[in-house]
Amino acid sequence: MIGLVNFSLLAVLTMFAVAAAAALCWMSLRITILVIEPATARRVPCSTELADGRRRLARSRPIAPPRNREGGE
């Protein structure tokens, strides 16, 4: 009789431990998703400093007329 009580107690405690582990796993997964989400939610515009600098540089230097490759000029 005592062996049956011990076995049933072991079974109940095991089920309780499985339920607690599943709950902790679920909560940690939800917290991880909440922490990671802001990294993908905000869209930061890409920097255009290099593009603007190249554009200004191209405007400051006029394009020279093409040279005659034959040298007949």
Residue pairs with C-beta under 8 A, 6 or more apart in sequence:
67 73
